[in-house]
Structure formats: C-alpha cells, structure tokens
Amino acid sequence: MPSRLALANAIRMLSVDAVQKANSGHPGMPMGMADIAEVLWNDFLRHNPANPHWMNRDRFILSNGHGSMLHYALLHLTGYDLSIEDLKQFRQLNSKTPGHPEYSYAPGIETTTGPLGQGLANGVGMAIAEKVLAAEFNHDGLEVVDHYTYVFAGDGCLMEGISHEVASLAGTLRLGKLIVFYDDNGISIDGEVNGWFTDDTVKRFESYHWHVIPDVDGHDPEVIHAAIEEARAFTKKPTLICCKTRIGYGSPKFEGTHQSHGSPLGDQEISVVRRTLSWDHEPFIISQEIYEKWNAKQLGSSLEKEWQEKLNQFKRFNPLAAEEFLRRMQGKLPSDWEKSVEGLLAKCHAQQPNSVATRKASENALNAFAPLLPELMGGSADLTGSNNTWTKLSRAISASTPGGNYIHYGVREFGMFAIMNGIALHGGFIPYGGTFLTFVDYGRNAVRLAAMMKKRVIFVLTHDSIGLGEDGPTHQPVEHAAMLRLTPNVKVWRPCDEVETMVAWKYALEQENAPTCLLLTRQTLPAQQRDKKMLQKIAQGGYVLQECEGQPQAIIIATGSEVSLAIEAAILLKEKGHRIRVVSMPSTTVFDEQPQQYQQSVLPPKVTARVAVEAASADFWYKYVGFQGKIVGMRSYGESAPAEDVYQAMGITVAEIVKATKSLL
C-alpha cells in the first residue's frame, strides 16, 4: 500500500512534469503544499468526481492559483474527467488545464483564480451562502445544506488588500465552516518575503475574530490531520491554519528559494528530484496502486447517495420548500416569472412618476421583484441609503441571525464584489450590491472575473455622472461607463427613467451567463412618454424614443440623465424646421448584440448626421456617430458645484446639443 508521502509525491511529480513539458508554470507551490492537499482530499473533503456539481459538496478553492497544477493533479488522481493527456496539455491552446484555474474549463474547478486574494474572497462568499442557505432550509434534523469551504492561500493572497476586507467580514459574521490554509513558505517572486512582509499573521487574524492554528508543519500528515480536525470542531469562527512549508519541496537545488516559484526546474534537476523523492516512474506515469488509493469515485457516490436520501425525506416532509431549494440551486427563475413581470412592467409604464432619480427607480424595481425572488441577496458598501439597495423585505445578516438576505459589507468595495462572485458561484442566490460608480475602480478586477466566469451578479452603481454635483471630481465618474462597456461580457445599463430602470433590472435578473452593471443617477429625471411598441424595444438596448415626420435629417443618441436634454434639443430643432430622431440607448452592450437589421432600423446608415450625448467619456461614442459626427460629452474631470452649474460648465446642455446638430445639417 502506498504511503502518504508517495501519494503526495504523485501530486509533486505530475506538477513538475507538466510545468517542464509546457516550459512554463509554477512548480514550487504544488511541491510545497502537496502534503496538505493529500491529507485534506483523502481524509476530509466531501466531493463526488462523478458529479462535480453535487449541491452539498465541500468547496475547494486554490486562491494562490499560480499553483494550478496542484489542483489539476488532484482532480486527475481522484477520478474527475481530467485525463493524463489533459495534464500534458497544461498551458496549451484550448486545453482544460490553463495556466491558472479557470471556472468551467475543467470539472471540479469552483472559481477562476490567479489575481491573488480573490479566491479567498470567493471562499468567504461561498461560506456566507452556505450559512444563510442552511438557516433557511435545514429543518427537522434534515441538513440538506451542510458543507465546508476550504481555501489554499499564500503570502501573496494575504498581502493583497482584499484579504483584509474579506477576512474582517468573515470574522464578524462568524463563518465557522470556512477553513483557510496559509502556505507560509516565506517566498514570493522577488525572493524572501521578510524584506517586505513582516506582518504578525496570527495576531492579525485573531484580531479579525478568527480561530488561528499557528506553526503547523506542512509536511507532517499527522499534524496536518489534527489541525483540520481542530478547525472542523471549532464552528464559532472561521479558521486559519498556518502551515510552515518549503517551496519546491524535494528539489535539492531550488527547495526554499524563489527560483522554484515561477519557472520549470529543468530536466537535470527533475532527475535529481526523482531520486530524492524515490519516484521511479517516467513523466506522467502513475502506478495503479497509487491511482486506486487516490480514487474518490466510490466514496463520493456513496456520500452523494446518503445526501440524496436526506433530500428525498425533505421532499416528503416539505415538498414546496424542497422544490424551492432545488429551483434556486439550479439557478432557475420561478415558473410564473414571465407572466408576473409582464404585469409589473405594464403597471410601471402606466403609473411611473413624473420625475424620479434612477437610483430610486431601482429601489422601486427591487421592491417589485423581491416578492417574486426570495433568492435575491442584497448589500451595499456602507452606502445603503444612497444606493437604495434596501427593500421592504430586506433582513440584515449577522453572526447571530444568518437567516437574512442583506449584507452590510462596510467600506469594502473590492471585497463586496468578489464575495458576490463567491455567492453566485455557490448557487442558491442572485447577489446584488451597491456603491458609487466611481468606486467601481476599487472592485474592477472582480467585475472582470464575474464576466469571465459568466456569473449572474448585479452591480448597482449609483451617482453615475457629474450630476451628483457638490462632491466634486473625485466622486464624479467620467471614464467608468466606457471602461465597463469595453469589458467583454459585462452588460451595462444606464436608464433614463423608471420604465427603463425596470427593464434593466428584468434583463439583469434573467442573465444566466453574464454580470450586469446598472448605472443610476442621484438627481431626479423626467419620465419619458412611450407607446407599447417602444416599451417592448427597450430590452434591445437602444430604440427610437422620439420620431420625426419623414426621413430624419439627424439623429441624437443619448443615455440616462442626458436623454431629457436630447428630447428638449430635438423639440427646439423641430421648431426651426429640422427633422430630428432621438434614440435612447440605455445599453450599448445589448444594442450591439442585436441583429444588424434592427440596429440599422434605429440608426439608418444613410443618416450620417449624428450627435451622441452623455455626461461621460466622449471618445466612446465615435463607434455610433462616426468621425464626421459630434459628441457632447466629457473630455476632462468634473467640478465641485451644484449639478446644474457643473453641466453648464462642462458644456453638456441643450444649447450645445442644438449647436452640434446644426453644424451637421
């Protein structure tokens, strides 16, 4: 029977050989953390390689994602659909084994990691989802939600500021089923970290209200096993297990040095490693007895079957709750969704207020949708009253009352966005969270990862322009809308009134494969008049809001708070005898996905006299107006003054729109 060391060495050698074959990668971390991984996966991790999506599986996250070969080796050895040929294709085009773990590429990868610290944040989100879902559905001794979230993290993850944001919140919420393994090897890319990272990590996490297990020998299986047992038994707090390891373990030349961090070891050194570890196999060869010892299919199927029996009992005792649980975990909207929403939109269209800030319109939409969607998980980065993210059904989540649906994230924008990604990845919830649009800069990388992973996450971004006024240029977003629109697979909406806001929310809630950013105003905006045909076309991202008689001489395109300015300008131009079409384009990203025939019906190619209006970066709009068109927008930062004065100073006015349009006629 193979020893624990032999089982761990299988991880080491698969990692070393794959990195060497690719001539690219990070062998040091997998070599250093192999013993920890072996104990966790063989003694504790509840998972089923035959069904990577089993709802009650333990979640495993490799936050230090550069060591991806450790994860791939584990998946291959335990029986997931990841072959030895897939490992040989490490870091190659169209492989299941890219340089960093990518969600949905290989079965068993729970999240995309690589940008350090975000995997840890995702783990906090998953642990929150588990705790809240358990409080909602576990009754009468039937624990259909009962699993742990395990995270591997390194020095880099803990140096990144996001680790502070999410660890602080995790401790406050007492996420007792979150267990993080800190790979304390003292090495990063530049060398020994004691030149730039001298934090007392134990005291730091204790101050976050974590349970900390210090000085664990990361190469002693018995000590590792005991530490995990202690962590699992301590359910009142999340646990950090500080593991002392040696990066590049088994390499006489590179062990304990930064040279093993991000470069292949070389054929000569790998031969020495084989002798040092008593590994007598050629590259990518694993003995049958090691495979048999690692294989988790039989146990995993047994664990899932045991859970399925609990679920069947749950169905018998409470069929409606069981049906709701499964619907939510499968990410499906209620069966009566379309009919219910159709009625809500019709009511909104008929009864919209004469004027409303779209942040308030967003709150109204949330209050309308919340009774239909108990899976809505809201929150705000300490701006609840400004973002209008609290609904009549919101209940704050705390350590003592986990059965809520709203997270007070505190001033932690990046942490909030990445936690929301983790909640979405876990399943059972549709997360949304609010902050000011300008602060999306803090969490931009998490928005990007949500887009890459194709997750339904809703970012509520208020105070969307110079229209917020007196807070000044630091709070007035200029380039942010363009940046979000240019990010692949991010759906961006900037609605102009309550009706467009309701449609934007409907669209966001129905997006199973993309995050949505809602850009919302602080200032009130007038309601626009539409017929039923216009109402239906809002969902296509851009539509004709005001038509002229006959062929238009010019088209004015606007979004959000500038739509009303465009309408006023068109009226003045009409009085001068000009035929002007006004296009409201609340979502350029959605409009760009429409068939060419529809796009050209809204923006006829023959009409080249076009003006775009938006209190944001002007350059974005050339794709719609062409180089011969005009743009009334921002080419600088804003100013601190009442909104009307800032608009006047920046030249975003009805007069400027009229002037720009006339110049093209």
N, C-alpha and C positions, 0 to 999 in steps of 0.2 A: 504494500500500500504506500503510495507516495506521501512524503512528509509535507507539512505545511510549507516548509521552505521550498520544496520542489514545486508546489502549486503556485507560490508567489513568483518563483523563477520563470514559470511559464509566461506570466504577465511581462516580466522583465525582458525576456528574450524575444517575444513577439514584438514588443515595443522597439527594442534595439534594432531588430532585423528590418522592421517596416520603415523606420526612420532612415536606416542605411540604404535600403533599396530606393527610397524616394530621394535620397541625398538631401533631405530637408526634414526638419522637425525638432522635437524637444524630448530627448530620451531621458534626461536626468530625473524629472519628476516621477514618471512611471516607475523608474528603478527605485526611487526613494520611498514611494507610497504603496508599493506592491504588497507589502506585508499587511498594512492596514486594510487595503482593499480585499485581500484574501479572507481575513477574519470577518469583516463586515458582510461580504457577499455570501460566504459559506455558512456563517453561524447565525446571522440575524436578518438579512434582507429578505422581505417577503415580496416575491415577484413571480411572474409566470412567463418564461421565454416564449411559450406557445401563444400567449395573448398579451402583448406588450401594453395593451390599453385596458387591462383589468382595472376596474374602477378603484378597488381598495388596495392596490399595490403600494408598497413603500416607494417614495420618490427618491431617486439618487441624482445628485447634481454635481458636476465637475466644474466648480466655479473657476478654478485655475485651468481653464480649458486648453491652454497650450499643451498640456499633458494628455491630449486626446487619445493617444494610443493606449493608455491605461484603460480608458472606458471601452474602446473598441475591442481590446483583448478580453476584457471581462464579458462583454456581450457575446463574443465568439465562443469563448470557453464554456459559458453557462448554457448555450444552446439557442440563442437568438438566431434569426435568419440573417446572419452576417458570416459569410464563408471565409475560408483562408485566402481565397482569391480576392475577396474584398479587402482583406488586410494588405495583400500585396499591392493593391491599387491605392494605398494611402497617399493622399495629397495629389491624386491624378484627376484629370478631367472627367466629370460625370460619375465619379465614384461615390459609394456610400460612406466613404471614410475621408472626408475633407480635413484640412489642417486643424480646424477647431470643430468641436461638436456642433452640428447644425441640426436644429429641430426638423424632423420629418425625413431626413436623409437616411438614417439607419434606425431600425426598430430599437426601442429602448432608450433613445436619446430624449430626455424630458424637456430640454430647453437649449437654445443656442447660447453658447458661452465663448469666451475669448476676451471681450472687453472686461478687464478684471473687476471683480466686485459685484457684477450684475447677476452672476449665478447665485451668489449668496443672497442678494435681494430677491431674486425669483423664489428661492427657498423660503424666505420669510413670507412671501405671498402665498405659496402653496400651504405652508403651515397655518396661516390665517384661514385660508379656505377650508382646510380640514377641520379646524377647531369650530368654525362657525357652522359648517355643514353638519358636523356631528351634533352640535347643540340643537339644530333644527330637526334632524331626522332620527337620531338614536333614542328610542323609547322602549319601554317594557323589556329591557335587557337585551334588545336586538341591536347590536352595534354594527350597522351596515357601513358606517364611516369610522374607521379605526386604523390609522396607519401613521408611520413616521416619515419625516423628511430628513434625509441625510445629505450633507454638503461637504465636499472636499474644497478647501480653500488654502491659498498660500500667502506668503508675505505680501505679494502684490495686491491681492484682494483686500488685505487689511490696511494697506497704505492708501488705497483709493478712498476718497472722502465718502463715497456712497456706503461703505461698510459702516461708518459711524451712524449715518442716517437710519439704516435699516436695523442694525443691531440694537440701537437705542429703542426703537419702536417695538422690536421683538421682545425685549426685556420688559418693557412697560405692559405689553399685552400677555406676558407670561406664556409664551408659546412652548409648552413643555414637551411637545413631540418634535421639536426642531433640534437636531444634533449636528454640530459642525465640527469637522476635524481640521485643525490648523496644522498645516505642514510646516513646522518650524525648523527649516533646514539652514537658515541664516544666509541664503544665497539668492541673489536675483541676477539679472542680466549683466549689470555693471560690476558684480563681484560680491564681496561680503557686505551684508546689509548694515552691519553695526556702524558703518560710516554715515548712514542716512536714515536708519530706522532703529531707534533705541527705546521705543515705547515699552512700558511695562504692560504687556498684553493681558496678563492675568488680572491686574488691578483695573485695567480699562474695562474689561468685560464684566468684572464683578460690579463695577460702578453702573453698568447698564442693567443690573439685576439678572445677570446670567449665573448659572451654575458652572464653575470652571474646574476642570480636572487638569492640573499642570504636570509638566515633566513626565509625560508618558513615553516610554521607549517605543518608538515607532517601528522597531524591528523585532520586538518580543511579542509573539502572538498571545501568550497568556496574559500579559499586562494589557495589551490592546483589548482582549476579550473582556477582562474585568472592568476596564474603563467604559466600554459600551454598555455593559450590564448596569453599571452605576448610573450612567446617563439615562438609560431607559427607565430606571426605577425612580429617577428624580423628575417627576412630572409637573412640578410647580413652576419651573423656569426652563428656558432653553439652555442647552449645554454646549460649552466649547471644550473640546478635548485637544489639549496642546501636545502635539506629537513631535518629539525630537527625532528627526530622520537625517539621513545622509544622502544628499542628492547624488545621483549617479551610482547608487549602491552596487557594488560588485565590480566596479571598474578601478583597478589599482592606479591608473594614471589620472583619471578625472573625478573620482569619487570625492565629494565635498568641495568641488570647485565650480565656478561659473562656466567653465568650458563645456560641461556636460549639459548645461541648461538648454541651449537652443541650437546645437549643431550635432550632426552624426558623429559617432565615436570613431569611425574609420575601421576598415576591415581588420587591420592588425590588432587594434585594441579590443575589438569584438572577439577575436580569437582568444585573447587573454581572459576576457570576461567569461567565456565559455569554460575555460579551465578553472577559473576562480569559483564559479558557481556550480562546478561539476555537472555541466549541461552538455551531454554527449550527442545532441541532435544537430542536424543540419538546419539552416534557416527555414523557419515556418513549419518545422516538423514537431508535432506534439504526440507523445506516446498515448496509446489507447487507454492505459490505466489513469493517466492524468486527465484525459477527457472525461472518463467515467466518473472520477472523483469530483470534477467541476460541474458536470451536467446538472442543471436545476429544473429540467422539464417535468420530471415526475413529481417532485416535491411541489413545484409551482402549480401544477394542475390540481394536486391534492388540496393545496391552500385555497385556490380559487373555488374548487368544488365545495369546500367547507363553508366559504363565504356565500356561495350561491344558495346553500341551504338556509342560511340566515335570511337572505334576501327573499326566498320563497316564503318563509314564515312571515316576514314583514308584509309581503303581498297578501297573505291570507288574513292577517290581523288588521291591516290598514291599507287596503288596495289603492285608495285615492292618493295617499301620501307616497306609496311606493311608485305609482305611476308618475307622480310629480318629480320624485327623485330621479328616476330614470330619464325622463324628458330633459331635465336640466343637465344631467351629466352627459347626455348625448348632444347637448347644445342646440336642441330644437326649440322653436318658438311654439306657444300654445296653438292648438288646432283651430281655434276661433280667432287667431290673430288678425288675419286679413279683414274679416268682417268687422271686428271691433275697431280696428284702426281706420277703416273707411268711414265709419261713423264719427270718429274723433276728428278726422280731417274735415269732414263736411261741417261739423259743428264749429270748428276753429275758423273755417272760411266764412261762415255766416255771422259769427259773433266776435271776430277779432277786434280789439280795442283800436281807437283812432290813432293812438301812438303808444309805443312801448319800447323799452330797451330790450335788445335781443337776449341779454343775459336773463332778464325777467321772463321773456317769452320761452327761454329754455327751461326755466323753473316751471312754468305753466305746462310745458310739454311733458316734463318729468312727472308732474303730478297727475297728468292724464294717463301716462303709460305705466306708472308704478303699480297700480292695482292689477294690471294685466301680467306683470313680470316680477314675481317675488324674487327672481334671481338677480335683480339689479343690486349691485354692491357699490355704493357711492362713497364719496370722500372729497376732501379738499386739503390743500397745503396751507392751512391756517387762514383761509380766505372764504370760509363757508358763506358768510353774509354778503360778500362781494361777488362770489362766483354763482350764488343762487343754486347751489347743488343739494340743499336740504329739501326734502319733500315732506308732505303731511304723514307719510308712512315711514320716514327715516327713524332709525333707532341706533344710537351710538354703540359701537362695540367697545368693550373694555375687558380687562382681565377677569373681572367677576361676572360680567354679563356678555358672554361671547355670542349670544343668540341675536345679534343685531344685524344691520345691513349698511352701516355708515362708519367710515374710519376717519377719525381726526388725525391726519398724517403729521400735523405740526409743520414747521417751516422746513420741509424736506421734499422739494420738488423731484429731484432725481430719484430719491428713494421711493417716492409715491409712484412714479411712472413704472419703475422696474418691479415694484411689488404688484402693481396692477397686472403686469405681464405674467407674473407668477400665479396670480389668482385665475387669470384666463386660462393658463396652461393646465392648472389643476382640474378645472371643469366645475360646473355647478353654478357658476355666477357669470354675469356680464358686468365687468368693472368699469366704472367711470370715475374720473377725478378732475378737480378743477384747480386752476391757478391763473395768473395773468399771462396773456400771450407772450409778453416779453420774457417771462421766466421759463418759457419752453427751452431756452438756451441751456438752462441747468440740466434738463432731462432729455435733451435732444437724442442722445445715444440710445436711450431706452425706447423712444418713439421709433427710431430706426430699426431696432431689433424686433419690435412688435410687427413692423411691416415685413421684415424678412421672414418672421415665423408665421405670418398670415393669421394673426390672432385678433379676435373681436375685442378691442379695447377702445374706450371712448375718452378722448382728452377734451375737457371743457375749458376753453381758453378765452377768458373774458378780457375786457379793457383792450380791445383789439386794434386801436389806432391812436392817432393824435387826438381823437375825440374824447379821450379821458381827461385831457386838459391840464389842470394845475400841477399834477405830479411830475410833469416835465419829461424831457427826452429819455431819461433812464428807464421810465416806465412806458414810454410810447413806442410800440413795436413798428419798425419800418421794413426791415428785410425778412421778417419772420414768416409772413404768409407765403412769399415766394420760395423761401427755403423749404417749407413744408410741402408745397405743391411740387417741388422738384425732387422730393424724396419718393422713390418708387414704392408703389402700393400703399401710399398714405392717401386716404380720401379726405379732402379738405373742403369744408363748407363755411361760407361767410354770408349768412342770410340777411335779408333787408327788413324783415318784419316778422310778425308772429306766425303767419302761414308758412313762410319759407323755413322758419326755425322748426316748426312741427314736422315738415317734410324731411329736413336734415336729420332730426332725431330718429324718425322712422327708418330712414336709409341706414343710419349708423347701427341701429339695433338689428337690422336684417343682414348686415355684412358679416358673414361667417368667416371670411378669409382675408380681412383687412381691418386695420385700425382706422378710426375716424377722428379728425380734429375739427371741433366746432369753434369758429372764431366769432366772438359775440361782443356786442357793444355795451359800454357803460351808459351812454347817452340814449335818450328816447328817440325813436324813429317813427315817422308817419306810416300808417298802413297803406298798402298799395291795392288798387282795385283790379280784380281779375274775374274772368268768367271761368266756367268749369273746365274748358279746354286748357286754359293757362294753368289752372291748378294741377291738372294731370301732367303737364310738361315740366313742372318744377323738378321732378325727380330725375330729369335728363340733364340736370346740371346747368343748363342755360336755355333761355326761351325768350320769345318776343313778349315783352310786358306792355309796350305801347306801340301801336302800329300807326302808320300814316296812310293816306289815300294814295293808291298807285305805287309805282316803284320808288323806294326810298332813295333820296339823294345822298344821305349819310346815315351811318349807324353809330349810336353812342352805346358803349358797353360799360356796365357798372356792376359793382357788388356792394353788399352790405349797406353801410351808412351813406354811401355815395349814390345809391340808386335814386333816392328822392331828389338829389341835385340834378341828376341826369334828366329826370322827368320834367323838372322846372325849366331846365335849359331847352328841352325839346318843345315845350309849350311856347317859350319866347321865340324860338326859331320858326315855329309854325305861324306865329303872328306876322312874321316877316315873309311868309310865303314859301318857306322851305319844308320839304318832306323828310321827316326825321323818324327813324325807327329807334326805339330804346330796347336794348337787350339786358335783362337781368341775368347775371351769370353767378349764382351763389356757389357753384362748384365747378371750377375749371377742370379738375381731375375727372369728374364724372362726365362732363361735357365732352372731353377728349376721347372718352370710350364709346361715344355714340356713333352710329353709322354715318358715313360721310354724307349721305343724302340728307340726314337730319341736320347735321352741322351746317351744310350749305343752305338749308331752308331757313336757318336762323341768321347765318352770315353769308349771304349770296356773294359768290366770288366777283360778280360784276360790280358790286358796290365797294369800291376801294377807298372811299372817303369814310374813314372810321376813327373814332375817338374812344379811348379807354379811360375810365375814371376810377381811381382807387387811392385812398389815403395810405398808400404803402409803396414799396419799391416800384418805380416806373418801368424799369427795364424789362420786367417780366412780361409786359403786355405787348411787346412787339410781335410776338407769335400770332396775335389776333388782329392787330391793326396794320401790320407790315411796316416797312421802313418809311413808307410815304404817309403813314398815319400819325396821329397825335396822341400823346398821353398826358393826362392831367393827374399827376401823382407826386410821390416824394422822391427827391434827389438829395436829401440831407436828413439830419435828425430834426426832431421837433423842438418845441419851446415850452416853457412853463407859463401857462396863461389860461384863462377860460377857453373852452373848446372853440367857441365861435371866433375868438381872436386868433387862435392857432391856425384854424382853417384859412382864415383871411391872410395871415402872414405867409402861409405855405402855398398860397395860390390855388387852393382846392375849393373853388367857388363856382356858382352858376355862371357868373360873368366870364370866368376863364374857360369854362366848357363851351359857352357860346362863341367866344373868340376863337378857340381852337377849331371848332366845327366850321365856322365861317371861312377860316383860312383854307379849308379843303374844298369849298364849294365854288 
